[in-house]
Amino acid sequence: MLTVIRGANSEPSALAQGTFTGEAWRDMVMAPTDGVAIGNNFFAPCSRTYWHSHVGGQLLIVMAGEGHVSDENGIVTVRAGDMVWTPPGVRHWHGAADDRFMLHTSVTLGATNWESEVTDAEYGKARA
């Protein structure tokens, strides 16, 4: 059976808490269904997720603004139109640039394993 996901959402955006540094908002596009969750995430400048990984991986689609995605191997800057695939189990974080907002859609497969906060020093490497 098909599932229709309507574009209009009557729920207000939720301020992300607990696993984010700075101000970020989350809108669930599709609550976890069959191991897949889809959400829109809006990051204010300098805001970012904590370190985390996904059991089945994650696809980020940058819709607007500029930000950074980092794993143990380094940091990449991403802009509107970019997509980033993070394989299953890869520890990473993502968030806005220090002077720009970022809006991305996340397609997450399986559970998310949250870890520690990204320090200001770790985030600062994105500016270097």
Backbone as CSV, one residue per row, in Angstrom:
resi,resn,N_x,N_y,N_z,CA_x,CA_y,CA_z,C_x,C_y,C_z
1,MET,0.845,-1.182,0.000,0.000,0.000,0.000,0.890,1.246,0.000
2,LEU,0.504,2.247,-0.746,1.239,3.504,-0.817,0.963,4.364,0.402
3,THR,1.952,5.142,0.783,1.772,6.124,1.844,1.917,7.499,1.212
4,VAL,0.910,8.345,1.384,0.949,9.708,0.853,1.410,10.629,1.968
5,ILE,2.413,11.414,1.664,2.928,12.386,2.633,2.588,13.764,2.094
6,ARG,1.667,14.432,2.745,1.203,15.742,2.283,2.248,16.812,2.565
7,GLY,2.337,17.799,1.688,3.303,18.876,1.823,3.000,19.834,2.954
8,ALA,1.737,20.071,3.228,1.372,21.012,4.289,1.501,20.343,5.645
9,ASN,2.155,21.013,6.565,2.342,20.476,7.908,1.747,21.479,8.887
10,SER,0.786,21.058,9.661,0.143,21.962,10.609,0.902,22.055,11.933
11,GLU,1.897,21.208,12.105,2.684,21.218,13.335,3.739,22.329,13.269
12,PRO,3.915,23.091,14.353,4.982,24.099,14.340,6.356,23.432,14.373
13,SER,7.350,24.124,13.831,8.719,23.608,13.881,9.125,23.420,15.333
14,ALA,9.863,22.345,15.585,10.314,22.056,16.945,11.765,22.505,17.107
15,LEU,12.039,23.277,18.148,13.410,23.657,18.458,14.159,22.394,18.866
16,ALA,15.236,22.108,18.174,16.018,20.902,18.462,16.753,21.085,19.778
17,GLN,16.701,20.081,20.623,17.346,20.157,21.931,18.033,18.843,22.250
18,GLY,19.062,18.939,23.088,19.691,17.730,23.620,20.828,17.172,22.794
19,THR,20.725,17.238,21.475,21.774,16.686,20.627,22.248,17.706,19.589
20,PHE,22.014,18.978,19.880,22.420,20.078,19.012,23.072,21.165,19.843
21,THR,24.036,21.869,19.256,24.634,23.057,19.857,24.129,24.249,19.060
22,GLY,23.671,25.286,19.735,23.125,26.448,19.044,21.654,26.249,18.735
23,GLU,21.119,27.132,17.892,19.699,27.070,17.561,19.475,26.334,16.250
24,ALA,18.676,25.299,16.326,18.303,24.517,15.152,16.852,24.086,15.325
25,TRP,16.147,23.975,14.216,14.743,23.576,14.234,14.567,22.358,13.355
26,ARG,13.604,21.510,13.756,13.359,20.268,13.038,11.887,20.159,12.667
27,ASP,11.651,19.759,11.438,10.307,19.420,10.974,10.366,17.997,10.439
28,MET,9.597,17.112,11.019,9.531,15.746,10.509,8.671,15.747,9.247
29,VAL,9.235,15.282,8.167,8.492,15.138,6.924,7.802,13.777,6.933
30,MET,8.546,12.777,7.390,7.987,11.434,7.542,8.566,10.819,8.805
31,ALA,7.707,10.598,9.784,8.138,9.933,11.016,8.689,8.556,10.661
32,PRO,9.557,7.992,11.509,10.146,6.692,11.185,9.107,5.678,10.714
33,THR,9.309,5.206,9.473,8.411,4.249,8.836,9.271,3.222,8.117
34,ASP,9.114,1.963,8.464,9.884,0.895,7.820,11.386,1.168,7.869
35,GLY,11.860,1.760,8.965,13.287,2.001,9.144,13.826,3.247,8.462
36,VAL,12.934,4.090,7.917,13.348,5.318,7.242,12.650,6.508,7.900
37,ALA,13.421,7.586,8.156,12.849,8.829,8.666,13.347,9.961,7.780
38,ILE,12.473,10.936,7.499,12.833,12.082,6.667,12.470,13.341,7.435
39,GLY,13.423,14.274,7.483,13.167,15.517,8.200,13.865,16.690,7.547
40,ASN,13.304,17.871,7.761,13.947,19.115,7.369,14.562,19.725,8.611
41,ASN,15.817,20.148,8.501,16.533,20.718,9.639,17.081,22.082,9.246
42,PHE,16.740,23.092,10.035,17.198,24.455,9.796,18.200,24.820,10.888
43,PHE,19.414,25.164,10.483,20.488,25.495,11.415,20.794,26.984,11.340
44,ALA,20.766,27.680,12.470,21.230,29.065,12.536,22.754,29.052,12.438
45,PRO,23.385,30.192,12.084,24.851,30.216,12.001,25.504,29.617,13.256
46,CYS,26.529,28.822,13.040,27.329,28.140,14.076,26.635,26.962,14.745
47,SER,25.362,26.740,14.483,24.693,25.618,15.140,25.055,24.321,14.440
48,ARG,24.995,23.226,15.192,25.426,21.938,14.662,24.893,20.798,15.519
49,THR,24.925,19.606,14.933,24.543,18.410,15.677,25.684,17.989,16.590
50,TYR,25.424,17.057,17.453,26.464,16.344,18.187,27.062,15.304,17.233
51,TRP,28.171,14.708,17.619,28.707,13.563,16.904,27.653,12.458,16.951
52,HIS,27.480,11.746,15.858,26.510,10.653,15.826,26.787,9.752,14.636
53,SER,26.096,8.623,14.593,26.152,7.704,13.464,24.762,7.127,13.253
54,HIS,24.582,6.497,12.104,23.284,5.914,11.760,23.482,4.454,11.387
55,VAL,22.619,3.607,11.898,22.725,2.169,11.674,22.719,1.850,10.182
56,GLY,21.871,2.524,9.408,21.761,2.229,7.977,22.306,3.312,7.071
57,GLY,22.907,4.358,7.642,23.429,5.466,6.856,22.462,6.636,6.806
58,GLN,22.919,7.718,6.151,22.088,8.921,6.059,22.445,9.703,4.797
59,LEU,21.421,10.213,4.126,21.592,11.109,2.992,21.147,12.500,3.418
60,LEU,22.030,13.496,3.235,21.689,14.895,3.473,21.557,15.587,2.126
61,ILE,20.504,16.357,1.958,20.277,17.139,0.746,20.216,18.598,1.183
62,VAL,21.230,19.375,0.833,21.300,20.769,1.263,20.369,21.587,0.365
63,MET,19.369,22.194,0.985,18.346,22.930,0.250,18.660,24.423,0.146
64,ALA,19.314,24.974,1.164,19.612,26.412,1.178,20.759,26.675,2.131
65,GLY,21.486,27.772,1.877,22.542,28.198,2.775,23.844,27.457,2.561
66,GLU,24.643,27.440,3.620,25.974,26.831,3.579,26.275,26.230,4.937
67,GLY,26.978,25.115,4.935,27.319,24.472,6.201,28.500,23.548,6.051
68,HIS,28.648,22.686,7.051,29.773,21.766,7.100,29.279,20.383,7.510
69,VAL,29.961,19.369,6.966,29.745,17.984,7.372,31.128,17.422,7.664
70,SER,31.260,16.735,8.786,32.566,16.240,9.189,32.472,14.805,9.668
71,ASP,33.502,14.028,9.329,33.682,12.708,9.925,35.105,12.661,10.483
72,GLU,35.568,11.505,10.837,36.901,11.373,11.422,38.018,11.759,10.441
73,ASN,37.718,11.789,9.140,38.722,12.071,8.123,38.819,13.539,7.728
74,GLY,37.892,14.368,8.174,37.962,15.774,7.826,36.604,16.427,7.693
75,ILE,36.642,17.699,7.324,35.446,18.537,7.224,35.288,18.988,5.780
76,VAL,34.057,18.940,5.271,33.758,19.472,3.949,32.698,20.561,4.075
77,THR,32.818,21.582,3.253,31.818,22.641,3.192,30.795,22.262,2.134
78,VAL,29.520,22.445,2.466,28.432,22.099,1.552,27.539,23.315,1.345
79,ARG,26.932,23.375,0.160,26.070,24.494,-0.217,24.791,23.955,-0.852
80,ALA,23.826,24.845,-1.034,22.554,24.473,-1.655,22.799,23.669,-2.930
81,GLY,22.109,22.560,-3.051,22.240,21.671,-4.199,23.150,20.488,-3.956
82,ASP,24.004,20.565,-2.933,24.900,19.450,-2.612,24.141,18.346,-1.881
83,MET,24.608,17.126,-2.048,24.098,15.976,-1.299,25.286,15.253,-0.696
84,VAL,25.097,14.710,0.505,26.160,13.987,1.199,25.601,12.652,1.670
85,TRP,26.261,11.568,1.300,25.916,10.238,1.799,26.912,9.870,2.882
86,THR,26.408,9.531,4.058,27.232,9.024,5.150,26.901,7.541,5.311
87,PRO,27.872,6.655,5.094,27.611,5.216,5.181,27.220,4.766,6.597
88,PRO,26.638,3.585,6.708,26.255,3.046,8.007,27.432,3.040,8.982
89,GLY,27.153,3.468,10.214,28.128,3.392,11.290,29.221,4.443,11.286
90,VAL,29.240,5.363,10.308,30.287,6.383,10.254,29.941,7.540,11.192
91,ARG,30.838,7.797,12.121,30.672,8.876,13.108,30.864,10.218,12.406
92,HIS,29.900,11.145,12.578,29.958,12.420,11.881,29.120,13.479,12.602
93,TRP,29.204,14.712,12.115,28.329,15.801,12.563,28.063,16.706,11.363
94,HIS,27.030,17.550,11.460,26.737,18.513,10.404,26.061,19.732,11.012
95,GLY,26.263,20.873,10.355,25.670,22.107,10.839,25.974,23.273,9.925
96,ALA,25.539,24.461,10.343,25.663,25.665,9.535,27.070,26.250,9.600
97,ALA,27.399,27.051,8.583,28.638,27.825,8.598,28.538,28.884,9.692
98,ASP,29.661,29.507,10.020,29.635,30.492,11.112,28.927,31.784,10.737
99,ASP,28.742,32.051,9.432,28.100,33.298,9.013,26.913,33.081,8.077
100,ARG,26.426,31.843,7.986,25.298,31.524,7.113,24.404,30.495,7.791
101,PHE,23.141,30.514,7.454,22.231,29.469,7.901,22.376,28.283,6.961
102,MET,21.792,27.156,7.335,21.720,26.010,6.426,20.411,25.278,6.660
103,LEU,19.771,24.916,5.560,18.583,24.076,5.597,18.896,22.812,4.817
104,HIS,18.728,21.657,5.466,18.900,20.407,4.733,17.773,19.447,5.050
105,THR,17.520,18.579,4.104,16.602,17.469,4.293,17.459,16.247,4.587
106,SER,17.106,15.520,5.626,17.847,14.309,5.983,16.961,13.092,5.748
107,VAL,17.552,12.099,5.125,16.902,10.798,4.937,17.743,9.812,5.733
108,THR,17.206,9.366,6.849,17.948,8.544,7.800,17.430,7.112,7.768
109,LEU,18.368,6.179,7.658,18.023,4.755,7.613,18.408,4.109,8.936
110,GLY,17.433,3.613,9.643,17.697,2.964,10.923,17.879,3.960,12.051
111,ALA,18.286,3.446,13.185,18.426,4.244,14.405,19.626,5.182,14.320
112,THR,19.550,6.263,15.105,20.664,7.204,15.246,21.312,6.966,16.596
113,ASN,22.627,6.841,16.598,23.390,6.668,17.833,24.087,7.991,18.160
114,TRP,23.540,8.715,19.144,24.080,10.021,19.511,25.268,9.876,20.443
115,GLU,26.255,10.744,20.252,27.456,10.720,21.073,27.667,12.082,21.721
116,SER,28.911,12.565,21.747,29.263,13.784,22.480,29.069,15.047,21.635
117,GLU,29.032,16.156,22.334,28.918,17.467,21.695,30.170,17.764,20.866
118,VAL,29.987,18.414,19.723,31.109,18.889,18.919,31.651,20.134,19.613
119,THR,32.906,20.111,19.979,33.480,21.244,20.711,33.664,22.442,19.786
120,ASP,33.825,23.618,20.370,34.098,24.806,19.578,35.404,24.652,18.796
121,ALA,36.384,23.980,19.372,37.667,23.756,18.681,37.465,22.838,17.469
122,GLU,36.673,21.775,17.631,36.391,20.886,16.500,35.630,21.637,15.404
123,TYR,34.626,22.411,15.807,33.864,23.187,14.840,34.743,24.245,14.171
124,GLY,35.636,24.850,14.925,36.516,25.889,14.412,37.408,25.429,13.274
125,LYS,37.681,24.134,13.196,38.506,23.596,12.103,37.832,23.811,10.760
126,ALA,36.518,23.992,10.749,35.790,24.222,9.495,36.141,25.588,8.918
127,ARG,36.543,26.524,9.762,36.904,27.864,9.301,38.316,27.936,8.763
128,ALA,39.121,26.958,9.097,40.553,26.994,8.711,40.740,26.740,7.228
